[in-house]
Amino acid sequence: MPPSLCVIVNTHIDLEHPDAPPRVLISPFGITPATMNTTHQFVATATSYPGKQPQAAIDYVWRVFEQDNVAISAIQTLFEETGQYGPEYSVKADAAALRCRLRNAELVERERPHAAV
């Protein structure tokens, strides 16, 4: 898996005070390989507004991290069972990215016989 970066930006506008500056939350997620079968994930958050986060919000984030751990563990198990080039699974939210990966794979296979060694 090559290193990758996902940045999520949430912009909140106060509908009762539309002239107020928006509240912006930026969360970059960096993912980089650690070994052949593991990765490191780095998470940071920046906001345009001050204030301590309520304990309920912190508890919620920890629950999300626990869900990530469950999902990543299931993906790792699938990877170990099927190998690096296991089957592609499609969901509508991933349709464009999946179509792009499949198209790129087709282009690579088409040009492979002509590649210089």
C-alpha positions in Angstrom: 0.0 0.0 0.0 1.6 3.3 -1.0 1.5 6.2 1.5 -1.8 8.2 1.2 -3.5 11.1 2.7 -7.2 11.7 3.3 -8.3 15.2 4.4 -11.8 15.7 5.7 -13.1 19.3 6.0 -16.3 20.1 7.8 -17.7 23.6 7.5 -20.5 24.6 9.9 -22.6 27.7 9.3 -24.8 29.1 12.0 -28.2 29.5 10.2 -29.4 31.9 12.9 -26.3 34.1 12.3 -25.4 33.7 8.6 -23.0 36.6 8.7 -20.9 35.0 11.4 -17.7 33.3 10.2 -18.1 29.6 9.5 -16.7 27.1 12.0 -14.2 24.8 10.2 -12.9 21.5 11.3 -10.0 20.0 9.3 -9.0 16.4 9.9 -6.1 14.9 7.9 -5.5 11.2 8.0 -2.1 10.0 6.9 -1.6 6.3 6.1 1.8 4.8 5.5 3.2 1.3 5.2 4.9 -0.2 8.3 5.6 -3.7 7.1 4.3 -5.8 4.2 1.1 -6.4 6.1 0.7 -3.5 8.4 0.3 0.3 8.2 0.6 3.3 10.5 -2.3 5.8 10.6 -1.7 9.3 11.7 -4.6 11.6 12.7 -4.7 15.3 13.6 -7.5 17.8 13.9 -7.5 21.6 13.6 -10.4 23.9 14.2 -11.1 27.6 13.5 -12.9 27.9 16.9 -11.7 27.7 20.5 -13.1 25.6 23.2 -12.6 22.4 25.0 -14.4 19.4 23.5 -17.1 17.9 25.7 -16.5 14.5 27.2 -19.3 13.1 25.1 -17.5 14.1 21.9 -14.2 12.5 23.2 -16.1 9.3 24.1 -17.6 9.3 20.6 -14.3 9.6 18.9 -12.9 6.7 20.9 -15.9 4.6 19.8 -15.2 5.5 16.2 -11.5 4.4 16.7 -12.7 1.1 18.2 -14.9 0.6 15.1 -11.9 1.4 12.9 -9.9 -1.3 14.7 -12.7 -3.9 14.1 -12.8 -2.9 10.4 -9.0 -2.9 9.9 -8.7 -6.3 11.7 -11.3 -7.7 9.3 -9.5 -6.3 6.3 -6.2 -7.7 7.6 -7.8 -11.1 8.0 -9.2 -11.0 4.4 -5.8 -9.8 3.1 -4.1 -12.8 4.8 -6.6 -15.2 3.4 -6.7 -13.9 -0.2 -3.3 -12.4 -0.6 -2.3 -9.0 -1.9 -4.4 -9.2 -5.0 -7.7 -10.4 -3.5 -11.0 -9.7 -5.1 -12.3 -6.1 -5.5 -15.5 -5.3 -3.6 -17.6 -2.5 -4.8 -20.0 -0.2 -3.0 -21.7 2.8 -4.7 -19.8 5.2 -2.6 -16.5 3.8 -4.1 -17.8 3.5 -7.7 -15.6 6.2 -9.2 -12.5 5.2 -7.5 -13.1 1.5 -8.2 -13.8 2.3 -11.9 -10.5 4.3 -12.0 -8.5 1.4 -10.4 -10.0 -1.1 -12.8 -9.3 1.1 -15.8 -5.7 1.7 -14.7 -5.2 -2.1 -14.3 -6.5 -2.6 -17.8 -4.2 0.0 -19.2 -1.2 -1.6 -17.4 -2.1 -5.1 -18.7 -2.5 -3.8 -22.2 0.9 -2.1 -22.2 2.8 -4.8 -20.3 3.8 -6.8 -23.5 5.3 -3.6 -24.9 7.2 -2.5 -21.8 11.0 -2.4 -21.9 12.7 -4.9 -19.6 
